[in-house]
Amino acid sequence: MAARREPELHLLVVLPAAPEDVAFEGNRDPDARFGEFLQARAVTRIGAAFGARAFFASPARPAWQTASRYRRDNLHGAPIVYVHAKIAAFDGQRALVSSANLNGRSLHWDTEAGVMMDDPALARQLLERCLGHWRQDADWTLIAGDGASVVAEIRAAAQADRARSPAERRSLILPYAVGPARRFGRNLPGLPEAMV
């Protein structure tokens, strides 16, 4: 895996704390549970390959909320922000904006479109705008550093915000919690992963 071969490779992933239909509609159907199983497995595998060089984050609003009857619509005591954007930035040099999810259905069956930006100035501007959106009032310096410092800085800020009450948090970014997905998810042996 590239993460093991390339020790300078770092990864920041911002993903929803739960799928939209699971968080807000209480979907407990087999396809939703299989999707959560696959995501938890992928996050665990990628995290193990990268170690401290990767950070998985999820956004939540800076307000208190007890869990609804579906119990997946909050993260660390705050209402989740559902992420639907598909943006990838690479070393501040390239960026990809796409309609495709990173799943078999989007990559094999659905009709999707994307734009690759090879202009470093444009790619950097996109990355700065995205991270600035999540930053809110936090003092992230971010883009000035390399991948290692960006990942470390966002991880430290998210962990510090997790320890604060939601109303006192300085950004929308919190550590992604894989445990709920792992508990909710179910493997469906024999079902092709591309179905979800």
N, C-alpha and C positions, 0 to 999 in steps of 0.2 A: 504494500500500500504506500502511496506517495507520502503520507504523513510520517512513516517510519524512515523512508529513504531521504527525505528532505527536512533536516532538523531546523531549517530556517523558516519553514512553512508554518503559518499561524492562521487560525480560523475563528471568526466571530459569526455566530448565527443568531438572528433575531427571528423567532417563530412564535406562533400563538401558544398560549398555555394549554389550550384544548381546541379541538375542532369546533367550528361554529355551531353545528347541529347538536353536538354533544353538550357544549357549554350552555347554550341558550334554549335548546328545544328538548333536551333530555334524551336524545337518540341513544338507544341501547341495542340497536340492530346489529346483527353479526358483521356487516360490512364496516360499521363504525368501530366496532371492537377490534376487528382485524387490522384496520388502518392504524389504530392506536398501538397495537402490538408491533406492527412494522416500524412505526416511528420510534417507539421506545427502544426497539432493538437497534435501529440505525444510530440513534443518539448515543446509546451505550457503546456500540462498536467504534464509532468515530471518536468519542471521548477517550476510549481506551487507547486508540492509536495515536492520538495527538497528546494526550496527557494534559498538562497545564498550558499547553500552547493553544488550546481551544476553549472557547467559552460559549455556552448556549444561554441565551437570554430571552425573556418574554416581557412585553410591556403590560403595565397596569396603571390605571389612573391613581393619582395621589388623593384618594378618599377612602374612608372605611366602608367596608361592605361585608356583612356576614354572608356565607354561602347561601344561594337559593336552594330550592328543593333539588336542583340538578347537581349542585355541589362542585361544579367545574368552572363556574363563571367568575371565580375570584382566584387570586394568587397572592399569597402572603398577606391576606386580609384586605386586599383591594380589588375592585372590579377590573377584569382583564380588558385589554384593548385587543380586538381581533385583528390580526395582521393578514392582509390579503395580497399585498404587493409582492411581486417576485423580482427582486433586484439582486444582482451579484456584482461585487466590485473586486478587482484583482490588482493588488499591489499599487493602487492609485494610478494605474496605467490604462486599464481597460474596465469596462462595465457592461453588463447585460441587463436589459429590462425586457421581461417576457411575460406572457400570459400563462405560461406552463408552470404547473406545480412539479415538484421533484417526486413524481410517482409514476408508476407504470401506465396508468390511464392517460395522463397528459403527454407522456413521452412516446407512447405507442399508438394510441387510438384517437384521442381528441385532436381537433384542429386547433393549433396554437400558433402564435406569432411572437417574434422577439426582435430586438434591435441590439446589435453589438456596437459598442463605442470604442474605437481604437485611439481616440484622441485623449491623451493623458490629462489635459486641462479640463475637458468635459467630464471625464471619468472621476477625477478628483472633486470637481464641483458637485457631481451627483452624490458621491460618498459623503461629502461635507454636509449637504442638505439633508440627507437621510439621517445621519448621526445627530445633526443639529435638531432635527425634529424630535428625536427621542431624548435628547439632552435636557431640554427645558431650561432650568436654572442651574444646572450642575456646572462645575468648573472644569470640564474635560478639556484638555489641550489637544488630544487626539491626533489630528492629521499631521501635526509636526513630527510625530515619531514614526518609527518603523512598525511592522506588524506586531512584534513582540510587545512594544510599549502600548500600542492601541488596545490589544487584548487584555493586557495586565491592568491598564487604567480603567477600562470599562468593567472588568470583573470586580476590581476593588470598589468602584463606585456603586455597582449594583449590590454587592454584599453589604456595604455600609447602609444603603437605602433599605435593604431588607430588614436590618436591625432597627430602623426608625419606624415610628408610627406612620401610616400612609399619608396623613396630612402634612408630615414634615419631610417627606421624600423630595429629593432635588431633581430627580429625573423620572422618566417613565419606565426605565429598564430595571428589571429584577432578574435574579438567577432563574432559569427555566427549571421546573421541578419535574423530573422524569418519573418519579414514583407514582403519581396518579395515573399516568398513561400506562405504566407497567401493570398496575393493579386492575385497571379497567380493560386493558387489551386482552384479546384472546387469539391464539393461533388457530387457523382453520386449515389443517393439513389437507393438501390436495387442491386447494383453491389457488389459482395463479395470483401472484402478487400484483400483476398488472391489472387485476380486476378492481383494485381499490385506488 
